[in-house]
Amino acid sequence: MTPEFDIERIDEVIHGRVRLGIMAYLAGAGAADFGELKTRLSATDGNLSVHLRKLEEAGYVEILKAFAGRRPLTTVAITDSGRTAFAAYLEALRSLLPPN
């Protein structure tokens, strides 16, 4: 085992499959509407809502509610702290791998 190996560095808020997918998608896109995330992640409305709420409570995403005409529109954007946390998460995963 390498001395850098520390499983405690893995952010459990991000680590779930759907939350990881949300963070990875938003890291590239910056923001996405609810329907786009739902389609990309093959998630149900309820499942996606629960995971978005957990990320929002951690301060990793911001959820914006608006209307497009008469239709409600929910947009999710990654926050600066979310970008920082995602980068730290990826670095923590890299630290678990053996050196090349």
C-alpha positions as CSV (number, residue, x, y, z in Angstrom):
1,M,0.0,0.0,0.0
2,T,1.3,3.4,-0.9
3,P,1.6,6.1,1.9
4,E,-0.7,8.4,-0.1
5,F,-3.6,5.9,0.0
6,D,-6.4,7.5,2.0
7,I,-9.9,6.3,1.3
8,E,-11.2,9.0,3.6
9,R,-10.4,11.7,1.0
10,I,-13.2,10.4,-1.2
11,D,-16.1,12.9,-1.0
12,E,-19.2,10.8,-0.3
13,V,-21.5,13.5,-1.5
14,I,-20.1,13.2,-5.0
15,H,-19.3,9.5,-5.0
16,G,-22.7,8.1,-5.7
17,R,-23.2,7.1,-9.4
18,V,-25.9,9.7,-10.2
19,R,-24.3,12.5,-8.2
20,L,-20.9,11.7,-9.9
21,G,-22.6,11.9,-13.3
22,I,-24.2,15.2,-12.4
23,M,-20.9,16.7,-11.3
24,A,-19.0,15.3,-14.3
25,Y,-21.6,16.6,-16.8
26,L,-21.8,20.0,-15.2
27,A,-18.0,20.3,-14.9
28,G,-18.0,20.4,-18.7
29,A,-21.3,22.1,-19.5
30,G,-21.4,24.6,-16.6
31,A,-25.2,24.3,-16.4
32,A,-28.0,22.1,-17.7
33,D,-31.7,22.0,-17.5
34,F,-33.4,19.2,-15.5
35,G,-34.7,17.4,-18.6
36,E,-31.2,17.3,-20.1
37,L,-29.7,15.9,-16.9
38,K,-32.5,13.4,-16.6
39,T,-31.9,12.1,-20.2
40,R,-28.1,12.1,-20.0
41,L,-28.1,10.2,-16.7
42,S,-31.1,7.9,-17.4
43,A,-32.6,8.9,-14.1
44,T,-36.2,9.3,-13.0
45,D,-37.6,12.6,-11.9
46,G,-37.7,11.6,-8.3
47,N,-34.2,10.0,-8.2
48,L,-32.6,13.0,-9.9
49,S,-34.4,15.4,-7.6
50,V,-33.1,13.6,-4.5
51,H,-29.5,13.7,-5.8
52,L,-29.7,17.3,-6.9
53,R,-31.0,18.3,-3.4
54,K,-28.0,16.5,-1.8
55,L,-25.5,18.3,-4.0
56,E,-27.3,21.6,-3.4
57,E,-27.2,21.2,0.3
58,A,-23.5,20.6,0.1
59,G,-23.2,23.9,-2.0
60,Y,-21.9,22.1,-5.1
61,V,-24.8,23.1,-7.4
62,E,-27.2,25.9,-7.6
63,I,-30.8,25.2,-8.7
64,L,-32.6,28.0,-10.5
65,K,-36.3,27.9,-11.1
66,A,-37.9,30.0,-13.9
67,F,-40.5,29.8,-16.6
68,A,-40.1,29.4,-20.3
69,G,-43.4,30.8,-21.5
70,R,-45.9,29.1,-19.2
71,R,-43.7,26.0,-18.6
72,P,-41.6,25.7,-15.5
73,L,-37.9,25.4,-16.2
74,T,-35.3,24.1,-13.7
75,T,-31.7,24.8,-14.4
76,V,-28.8,23.4,-12.5
77,A,-25.4,25.1,-12.4
78,I,-22.2,23.9,-10.8
79,T,-20.8,26.4,-8.2
80,D,-17.3,27.4,-7.6
81,S,-17.1,25.3,-4.5
82,G,-18.6,22.4,-6.6
83,R,-15.8,22.7,-9.2
84,T,-13.3,22.7,-6.4
85,A,-14.8,19.7,-4.7
86,F,-15.0,17.8,-8.0
87,A,-11.4,18.5,-8.8
88,A,-10.4,17.3,-5.2
89,Y,-12.6,14.2,-5.7
90,L,-10.8,13.4,-9.0
91,E,-7.4,14.0,-7.3
92,A,-8.4,11.7,-4.4
93,L,-9.3,8.9,-6.9
94,R,-5.9,9.4,-8.6
95,S,-4.1,9.1,-5.3
96,L,-5.7,5.6,-4.8
97,L,-4.0,4.3,-8.0
98,P,-0.4,3.0,-7.9
99,P,2.2,5.3,-9.4
100,N,3.0,4.6,-13.1
